[in-house]
Amino acid sequence: MENIMQMNSFIAVNDDGEGVLGKILYYSLSSILINKEKLTQICDEIGFNANVAKRTAPADAFRSATGDINETKTVKTPYGTEIFKVYCRDNVTDKGAVSRELVKETLNARTNDYKKLANITYTKDYGVSYDDLVYDEYVDASQHCREAVELFELYQDCVGRKQIETLLKAFVDSLSAVKLLAHGHMYFIPREHMHRLDIFEDLIAQLEANNQHSNQRRMPMDSNSMYVVDDAKQREKMAAAFYRSVRRDIAEYQERANYLIKSGSESAAVMERWVVKIEGLEQKKREYESVLKRELNDIDDEFSTLGYLSQELQIRARGLRLKRAA
């Protein structure tokens, strides 16, 4: 079974009735900034359930703003064609200040060269400032520093890519999605949930329309979906994708459950939360067995181990609650 799913393997159909296995969802992300109040309004209008944080800590806004400073340039120089990367990296932070340095990295065959171009600093009293600018023939350090200041102001009132990605991933997970590619955002959505993709695609369109990130190098956010015909070939492909995806989840859940048990966790709430996640994964397996019209027995042993860990977490959580009640 190939790891990469070929788009021409999926057959488009005209409706979502009998004969449809589900849909393939693809979406792309990009640098993005959405005003928090606007995001709440968008979500309310299209029926997308999301909790949007009302406040961003200035230090977090500073880290996000400087994290967005990222450019790759290919330049012809007297020494030949060179590739430069410009970005911010952490400095040693003084008390009451968060400092990052703007760096130019020159890519070489064996060892890359690094040149510091400026310091960018946030303090509670003075906000964002920059100094120690160094002239460079190919990189305008002051332009990048000004961009960091502008982004800092935006990030205090906006939601950025990291939060948007978390919001979108949570919604996709709620559709019993199976990830088709190790990297990127391509998923199979079972027929039972695919009607909700209209909301998801509306959200992506609204996010792009209301983006405040001015980086001209960014690619627009986009999403698309297509039907998958219900036949033996496609069921076999989706079963293979399910096994790959769920085995990754099982490994993660086992690792987390083992850690909670071996570390002697005193948090009943955390253990109960992982019990619920394990139950959700078991329910997802049952759902895919119904969708794919087959038993998914190849992972029964892994699920048995996960079940034992879940029982142990339940016993420990129950004991902790009884102890506290007494």
KEPANU-729234 format. One record per residue (C-alpha): residue in one letter; x, y, z; residue number from 1. Coordinates in steps of 0.5 Angstrom, whole numbers. Each point is the difference from the previous one (the first is absolute). Layout:
<r=A&xx=X&yy=Y&zz=Z&k=NUM> $
...
REM end
This chain:
<r=M&xx=0&yy=0&zz=0&k=1> $
<r=E&xx=3&yy=7&zz=-2&k=2> $
<r=N&xx=1&yy=5&zz=5&k=3> $
<r=I&xx=-2&yy=6&zz=-4&k=4> $
<r=M&xx=-7&yy=0&zz=-2&k=5> $
<r=Q&xx=-1&yy=2&zz=-8&k=6> $
<r=M&xx=-6&yy=4&zz=-1&k=7> $
<r=N&xx=-2&yy=-3&zz=-7&k=8> $
<r=S&xx=-1&yy=-6&zz=5&k=9> $
<r=F&xx=-7&yy=3&zz=2&k=10> $
<r=I&xx=-6&yy=0&zz=-4&k=11> $
<r=A&xx=-4&yy=6&zz=0&k=12> $
<r=V&xx=-8&yy=-1&zz=0&k=13> $
<r=N&xx=-6&yy=5&zz=0&k=14> $
<r=D&xx=-3&yy=-1&zz=6&k=15> $
<r=D&xx=1&yy=-3&zz=8&k=16> $
<r=G&xx=-5&yy=-5&zz=-1&k=17> $
<r=E&xx=1&yy=-8&zz=0&k=18> $
<r=G&xx=7&yy=-1&zz=-4&k=19> $
<r=V&xx=4&yy=5&zz=4&k=20> $
<r=L&xx=5&yy=-2&zz=5&k=21> $
<r=G&xx=2&yy=7&zz=2&k=22> $
<r=K&xx=4&yy=6&zz=-2&k=23> $
<r=I&xx=7&yy=2&zz=0&k=24> $
<r=L&xx=1&yy=6&zz=3&k=25> $
<r=Y&xx=7&yy=5&zz=-2&k=26> $
<r=Y&xx=1&yy=6&zz=3&k=27> $
<r=S&xx=6&yy=5&zz=0&k=28> $
<r=L&xx=3&yy=4&zz=6&k=29> $
<r=S&xx=4&yy=7&zz=-1&k=30> $
<r=S&xx=2&yy=6&zz=4&k=31> $
<r=I&xx=-6&yy=3&zz=3&k=32> $
<r=L&xx=-3&yy=5&zz=5&k=33> $
<r=I&xx=-7&yy=0&zz=2&k=34> $
<r=N&xx=-3&yy=5&zz=4&k=35> $
<r=K&xx=-3&yy=-3&zz=6&k=36> $
<r=E&xx=-7&yy=3&zz=0&k=37> $
<r=K&xx=0&yy=-1&zz=-7&k=38> $
<r=L&xx=1&yy=-7&zz=1&k=39> $
<r=T&xx=-5&yy=-1&zz=5&k=40> $
<r=Q&xx=-5&yy=3&zz=-5&k=41> $
<r=I&xx=2&yy=-4&zz=-6&k=42> $
<r=C&xx=-1&yy=-7&zz=4&k=43> $
<r=D&xx=-7&yy=3&zz=3&k=44> $
<r=E&xx=-2&yy=1&zz=-7&k=45> $
<r=I&xx=2&yy=-6&zz=-3&k=46> $
<r=G&xx=-2&yy=-5&zz=6&k=47> $
<r=F&xx=7&yy=-2&zz=2&k=48> $
<r=N&xx=1&yy=-1&zz=7&k=49> $
<r=A&xx=7&yy=3&zz=2&k=50> $
<r=N&xx=2&yy=3&zz=7&k=51> $
<r=V&xx=5&yy=6&zz=-2&k=52> $
<r=A&xx=4&yy=3&zz=5&k=53> $
<r=K&xx=-1&yy=7&zz=2&k=54> $
<r=R&xx=7&yy=2&zz=2&k=55> $
<r=T&xx=7&yy=-1&zz=-2&k=56> $
<r=A&xx=5&yy=1&zz=4&k=57> $
<r=P&xx=5&yy=5&zz=-2&k=58> $
<r=A&xx=6&yy=-4&zz=0&k=59> $
<r=D&xx=-4&yy=-6&zz=-4&k=60> $
<r=A&xx=-1&yy=6&zz=-5&k=61> $
<r=F&xx=7&yy=1&zz=0&k=62> $
<r=R&xx=2&yy=-7&zz=-1&k=63> $
<r=S&xx=-5&yy=-1&zz=-6&k=64> $
<r=A&xx=2&yy=7&zz=-3&k=65> $
<r=T&xx=7&yy=-2&zz=-1&k=66> $
<r=G&xx=-1&yy=-7&zz=-1&k=67> $
<r=D&xx=-4&yy=2&zz=-7&k=68> $
<r=I&xx=7&yy=4&zz=-2&k=69> $
<r=N&xx=2&yy=-6&zz=-5&k=70> $
<r=E&xx=3&yy=2&zz=-7&k=71> $
<r=T&xx=4&yy=-4&zz=-5&k=72> $
<r=K&xx=4&yy=3&zz=-5&k=73> $
<r=T&xx=3&yy=-2&zz=-6&k=74> $
<r=V&xx=5&yy=5&zz=-2&k=75> $
<r=K&xx=6&yy=0&zz=-6&k=76> $
<r=T&xx=6&yy=3&zz=4&k=77> $
<r=P&xx=8&yy=1&zz=-3&k=78> $
<r=Y&xx=1&yy=-7&zz=4&k=79> $
<r=G&xx=-6&yy=-3&zz=-4&k=80> $
<r=T&xx=-7&yy=-2&zz=1&k=81> $
<r=E&xx=-2&yy=0&zz=8&k=82> $
<r=I&xx=-6&yy=-2&zz=4&k=83> $
<r=F&xx=-1&yy=5&zz=6&k=84> $
<r=K&xx=-5&yy=-2&zz=6&k=85> $
<r=V&xx=-2&yy=6&zz=4&k=86> $
<r=Y&xx=-4&yy=-2&zz=7&k=87> $
<r=C&xx=0&yy=2&zz=7&k=88> $
<r=R&xx=3&yy=-5&zz=6&k=89> $
<r=D&xx=0&yy=1&zz=7&k=90> $
<r=N&xx=5&yy=4&zz=4&k=91> $
<r=V&xx=2&yy=-1&zz=7&k=92> $
<r=T&xx=-6&yy=4&zz=4&k=93> $
<r=D&xx=1&yy=5&zz=5&k=94> $
<r=K&xx=-5&yy=1&zz=6&k=95> $
<r=G&xx=-6&yy=4&zz=-3&k=96> $
<r=A&xx=2&yy=-1&zz=-7&k=97> $
<r=V&xx=-1&yy=-5&zz=-6&k=98> $
<r=S&xx=6&yy=1&zz=-5&k=99> $
<r=R&xx=1&yy=-3&zz=-7&k=100> $
<r=E&xx=5&yy=1&zz=-5&k=101> $
<r=L&xx=-1&yy=1&zz=-7&k=102> $
<r=V&xx=5&yy=-5&zz=-4&k=103> $
<r=K&xx=2&yy=-1&zz=-7&k=104> $
<r=E&xx=2&yy=-7&zz=-2&k=105> $
<r=T&xx=4&yy=-2&zz=-6&k=106> $
<r=L&xx=-1&yy=-7&zz=-2&k=107> $
<r=N&xx=6&yy=-3&zz=-2&k=108> $
<r=A&xx=2&yy=-8&zz=-2&k=109> $
<r=R&xx=3&yy=-2&zz=6&k=110> $
<r=T&xx=-1&yy=6&zz=6&k=111> $
<r=N&xx=-5&yy=6&zz=0&k=112> $
<r=D&xx=3&yy=7&zz=1&k=113> $
<r=Y&xx=-4&yy=4&zz=5&k=114> $
<r=K&xx=0&yy=8&zz=1&k=115> $
<r=K&xx=-4&yy=3&zz=5&k=116> $
<r=L&xx=-4&yy=6&zz=-3&k=117> $
<r=A&xx=-4&yy=3&zz=6&k=118> $
<r=N&xx=-2&yy=-1&zz=7&k=119> $
<r=I&xx=-8&yy=1&zz=1&k=120> $
<r=T&xx=-2&yy=0&zz=7&k=121> $
<r=Y&xx=-7&yy=1&zz=4&k=122> $
<r=T&xx=-1&yy=3&zz=7&k=123> $
<r=K&xx=-6&yy=2&zz=3&k=124> $
<r=D&xx=2&yy=7&zz=1&k=125> $
<r=Y&xx=2&yy=1&zz=-7&k=126> $
<r=G&xx=-3&yy=-5&zz=-4&k=127> $
<r=V&xx=4&yy=-2&zz=-6&k=128> $
<r=S&xx=6&yy=3&zz=-2&k=129> $
<r=Y&xx=6&yy=-2&zz=-5&k=130> $
<r=D&xx=8&yy=2&zz=0&k=131> $
<r=D&xx=7&yy=-2&zz=-2&k=132> $
<r=L&xx=-2&yy=0&zz=-7&k=133> $
<r=V&xx=5&yy=-3&zz=-5&k=134> $
<r=Y&xx=0&yy=3&zz=-7&k=135> $
<r=D&xx=0&yy=-6&zz=-5&k=136> $
<r=E&xx=0&yy=1&zz=-7&k=137> $
<r=Y&xx=-5&yy=-5&zz=-2&k=138> $
<r=V&xx=-5&yy=0&zz=6&k=139> $
<r=D&xx=-3&yy=6&zz=3&k=140> $
<r=A&xx=0&yy=-1&zz=8&k=141> $
<r=S&xx=-4&yy=6&zz=1&k=142> $
<r=Q&xx=-6&yy=-2&zz=-4&k=143> $
<r=H&xx=-1&yy=-7&zz=3&k=144> $
<r=C&xx=1&yy=4&zz=7&k=145> $
<r=R&xx=-6&yy=5&zz=-2&k=146> $
<r=E&xx=-4&yy=-6&zz=-2&k=147> $
<r=A&xx=1&yy=-4&zz=7&k=148> $
<r=V&xx=-3&yy=7&zz=3&k=149> $
<r=E&xx=-6&yy=0&zz=-4&k=150> $
<r=L&xx=-1&yy=-7&zz=1&k=151> $
<r=F&xx=0&yy=0&zz=7&k=152> $
<r=E&xx=-5&yy=5&zz=0&k=153> $
<r=L&xx=-5&yy=-4&zz=-4&k=154> $
<r=Y&xx=2&yy=-6&zz=4&k=155> $
<r=Q&xx=-3&yy=3&zz=6&k=156> $
<r=D&xx=-7&yy=0&zz=-3&k=157> $
<r=C&xx=1&yy=-6&zz=-5&k=158> $
<r=V&xx=0&yy=-7&zz=0&k=159> $
<r=G&xx=6&yy=-3&zz=-4&k=160> $
<r=R&xx=1&yy=-6&zz=-4&k=161> $
<r=K&xx=2&yy=-5&zz=6&k=162> $
<r=Q&xx=-7&yy=2&zz=3&k=163> $
<r=I&xx=-3&yy=-1&zz=-6&k=164> $
<r=E&xx=3&yy=-6&zz=-2&k=165> $
<r=T&xx=-2&yy=-3&zz=7&k=166> $
<r=L&xx=-7&yy=2&zz=-1&k=167> $
<r=L&xx=-1&yy=-3&zz=-7&k=168> $
<r=K&xx=4&yy=-7&zz=2&k=169> $
<r=A&xx=-5&yy=0&zz=6&k=170> $
<r=F&xx=-6&yy=0&zz=-5&k=171> $
<r=V&xx=3&yy=-5&zz=-5&k=172> $
<r=D&xx=1&yy=-5&zz=6&k=173> $
<r=S&xx=-7&yy=1&zz=2&k=174> $
<r=L&xx=-2&yy=-3&zz=-7&k=175> $
<r=S&xx=3&yy=-6&zz=1&k=176> $
<r=A&xx=6&yy=1&zz=-5&k=177> $
<r=V&xx=5&yy=-4&zz=-2&k=178> $
<r=K&xx=7&yy=4&zz=-2&k=179> $
<r=L&xx=2&yy=-3&zz=-7&k=180> $
<r=L&xx=7&yy=3&zz=0&k=181> $
<r=A&xx=5&yy=1&zz=5&k=182> $
<r=H&xx=1&yy=7&zz=-2&k=183> $
<r=G&xx=-5&yy=5&zz=-2&k=184> $
<r=H&xx=-7&yy=0&zz=1&k=185> $
<r=M&xx=-4&yy=-5&zz=-4&k=186> $
<r=Y&xx=-5&yy=-4&zz=4&k=187> $
<r=F&xx=-6&yy=-5&zz=-2&k=188> $
<r=I&xx=-6&yy=2&zz=3&k=189> $
<r=P&xx=-6&yy=-6&zz=1&k=190> $
<r=R&xx=-6&yy=1&zz=-3&k=191> $
<r=E&xx=-4&yy=1&zz=6&k=192> $
<r=H&xx=4&yy=6&zz=2&k=193> $
<r=M&xx=2&yy=3&zz=-7&k=194> $
<r=H&xx=-7&yy=5&zz=0&k=195> $
<r=R&xx=4&yy=4&zz=5&k=196> $
<r=L&xx=6&yy=2&zz=-5&k=197> $
<r=D&xx=-4&yy=5&zz=-3&k=198> $
<r=I&xx=1&yy=4&zz=7&k=199> $
<r=F&xx=7&yy=-2&zz=0&k=200> $
<r=E&xx=1&yy=3&zz=-7&k=201> $
<r=D&xx=-4&yy=6&zz=1&k=202> $
<r=L&xx=4&yy=2&zz=6&k=203> $
<r=I&xx=7&yy=-1&zz=-4&k=204> $
<r=A&xx=-3&yy=5&zz=-5&k=205> $
<r=Q&xx=-2&yy=5&zz=5&k=206> $
<r=L&xx=7&yy=-1&zz=4&k=207> $
<r=E&xx=3&yy=2&zz=-7&k=208> $
<r=A&xx=-4&yy=6&zz=-2&k=209> $
<r=N&xx=1&yy=3&zz=7&k=210> $
<r=N&xx=7&yy=-1&zz=1&k=211> $
<r=Q&xx=4&yy=6&zz=2&k=212> $
<r=H&xx=7&yy=-3&zz=-1&k=213> $
<r=S&xx=4&yy=4&zz=-5&k=214> $
<r=N&xx=5&yy=-5&zz=-2&k=215> $
<r=Q&xx=0&yy=1&zz=-7&k=216> $
<r=R&xx=4&yy=-7&zz=-1&k=217> $
<r=R&xx=-6&yy=-4&zz=4&k=218> $
<r=M&xx=-4&yy=-5&zz=-4&k=219> $
<r=P&xx=-7&yy=1&zz=1&k=220> $
<r=M&xx=-4&yy=-5&zz=4&k=221> $
<r=D&xx=-4&yy=-5&zz=-4&k=222> $
<r=S&xx=-5&yy=-6&zz=1&k=223> $
<r=N&xx=-3&yy=-5&zz=-5&k=224> $
<r=S&xx=-4&yy=-7&zz=1&k=225> $
<r=M&xx=-2&yy=-6&zz=-5&k=226> $
<r=Y&xx=-4&yy=-6&zz=1&k=227> $
<r=V&xx=3&yy=-7&zz=0&k=228> $
<r=V&xx=-4&yy=-5&zz=-3&k=229> $
<r=D&xx=-2&yy=-6&zz=4&k=230> $
<r=D&xx=3&yy=-6&zz=-3&k=231> $
<r=A&xx=5&yy=-6&zz=2&k=232> $
<r=K&xx=6&yy=4&zz=-2&k=233> $
<r=Q&xx=-1&yy=6&zz=4&k=234> $
<r=R&xx=-2&yy=-3&zz=6&k=235> $
<r=E&xx=7&yy=-4&zz=0&k=236> $
<r=K&xx=3&yy=7&zz=-1&k=237> $
<r=M&xx=-4&yy=3&zz=6&k=238> $
<r=A&xx=2&yy=-6&zz=4&k=239> $
<r=A&xx=7&yy=0&zz=-1&k=240> $
<r=A&xx=0&yy=8&zz=1&k=241> $
<r=F&xx=-4&yy=-1&zz=7&k=242> $
<r=Y&xx=5&yy=-6&zz=2&k=243> $
<r=R&xx=6&yy=5&zz=-1&k=244> $
<r=S&xx=-4&yy=6&zz=4&k=245> $
<r=V&xx=-3&yy=-4&zz=5&k=246> $
<r=R&xx=7&yy=-3&zz=2&k=247> $
<r=R&xx=3&yy=7&zz=1&k=248> $
<r=D&xx=-6&yy=2&zz=5&k=249> $
<r=I&xx=1&yy=-7&zz=4&k=250> $
<r=A&xx=7&yy=1&zz=0&k=251> $
<r=E&xx=-1&yy=7&zz=3&k=252> $
<r=Y&xx=-5&yy=-2&zz=5&k=253> $
<r=Q&xx=4&yy=-6&zz=2&k=254> $
<r=E&xx=6&yy=4&zz=2&k=255> $
<r=R&xx=-5&yy=6&zz=3&k=256> $
<r=A&xx=-3&yy=-6&zz=4&k=257> $
<r=N&xx=6&yy=-3&zz=2&k=258> $
<r=Y&xx=3&yy=6&zz=3&k=259> $
<r=L&xx=-6&yy=2&zz=4&k=260> $
<r=I&xx=0&yy=-7&zz=3&k=261> $
<r=K&xx=8&yy=0&zz=1&k=262> $
<r=S&xx=1&yy=7&zz=3&k=263> $
<r=G&xx=-6&yy=-1&zz=5&k=264> $
<r=S&xx=-4&yy=6&zz=-3&k=265> $
<r=E&xx=-5&yy=3&zz=6&k=266> $
<r=S&xx=-4&yy=3&zz=-5&k=267> $
<r=A&xx=-7&yy=-4&zz=-1&k=268> $
<r=A&xx=-2&yy=5&zz=-5&k=269> $
<r=V&xx=6&yy=-1&zz=-5&k=270> $
<r=M&xx=-1&yy=-8&zz=1&k=271> $
<r=E&xx=-7&yy=1&zz=-2&k=272> $
<r=R&xx=1&yy=4&zz=-6&k=273> $
<r=W&xx=4&yy=-5&zz=-3&k=274> $
<r=V&xx=-5&yy=-6&zz=2&k=275> $
<r=V&xx=-5&yy=4&zz=-4&k=276> $
<r=K&xx=5&yy=1&zz=-6&k=277> $
<r=I&xx=1&yy=-7&zz=0&k=278> $
<r=E&xx=-7&yy=-2&zz=0&k=279> $
<r=G&xx=-1&yy=5&zz=-6&k=280> $
<r=L&xx=6&yy=-4&zz=-4&k=281> $
<r=E&xx=-4&yy=-6&zz=1&k=282> $
<r=Q&xx=-6&yy=3&zz=-2&k=283> $
<r=K&xx=3&yy=2&zz=-6&k=284> $
<r=K&xx=3&yy=-7&zz=-2&k=285> $
<r=R&xx=-8&yy=-2&zz=1&k=286> $
<r=E&xx=-2&yy=5&zz=-5&k=287> $
<r=Y&xx=5&yy=-1&zz=-5&k=288> $
<r=E&xx=-2&yy=-8&zz=0&k=289> $
<r=S&xx=-7&yy=2&zz=-2&k=290> $
<r=V&xx=2&yy=5&zz=-5&k=291> $
<r=L&xx=5&yy=-4&zz=-3&k=292> $
<r=K&xx=-4&yy=-7&zz=1&k=293> $
<r=R&xx=5&yy=-4&zz=3&k=294> $
<r=E&xx=4&yy=-2&zz=6&k=295> $
<r=L&xx=6&yy=4&zz=2&k=296> $
<r=N&xx=3&yy=-5&zz=4&k=297> $
<r=D&xx=8&yy=1&zz=-2&k=298> $
<r=I&xx=0&yy=5&zz=6&k=299> $
<r=D&xx=-4&yy=-4&zz=5&k=300> $
<r=D&xx=6&yy=-2&zz=4&k=301> $
<r=E&xx=2&yy=8&zz=1&k=302> $
<r=F&xx=-7&yy=2&zz=2&k=303> $
<r=S&xx=0&yy=-6&zz=5&k=304> $
<r=T&xx=7&yy=3&zz=3&k=305> $
<r=L&xx=-4&yy=7&zz=0&k=306> $
<r=G&xx=-6&yy=-3&zz=3&k=307> $
<r=Y&xx=4&yy=-3&zz=6&k=308> $
<r=L&xx=4&yy=7&zz=1&k=309> $
<r=S&xx=-7&yy=4&zz=0&k=310> $
<r=Q&xx=-3&yy=-5&zz=5&k=311> $
<r=E&xx=6&yy=2&zz=4&k=312> $
<r=L&xx=-1&yy=7&zz=-1&k=313> $
<r=Q&xx=-7&yy=-1&zz=2&k=314> $
<r=I&xx=2&yy=-3&zz=7&k=315> $
<r=R&xx=5&yy=5&zz=2&k=316> $
<r=A&xx=-4&yy=6&zz=-2&k=317> $
<r=R&xx=-6&yy=-3&zz=4&k=318> $
<r=G&xx=5&yy=-2&zz=6&k=319> $
<r=L&xx=2&yy=7&zz=0&k=320> $
<r=R&xx=-7&yy=3&zz=0&k=321> $
<r=L&xx=-2&yy=-5&zz=6&k=322> $
<r=K&xx=6&yy=2&zz=4&k=323> $
<r=R&xx=-1&yy=8&zz=-1&k=324> $
<r=A&xx=-8&yy=-1&zz=2&k=325> $
<r=A&xx=2&yy=-4&zz=6&k=326> $
REM end
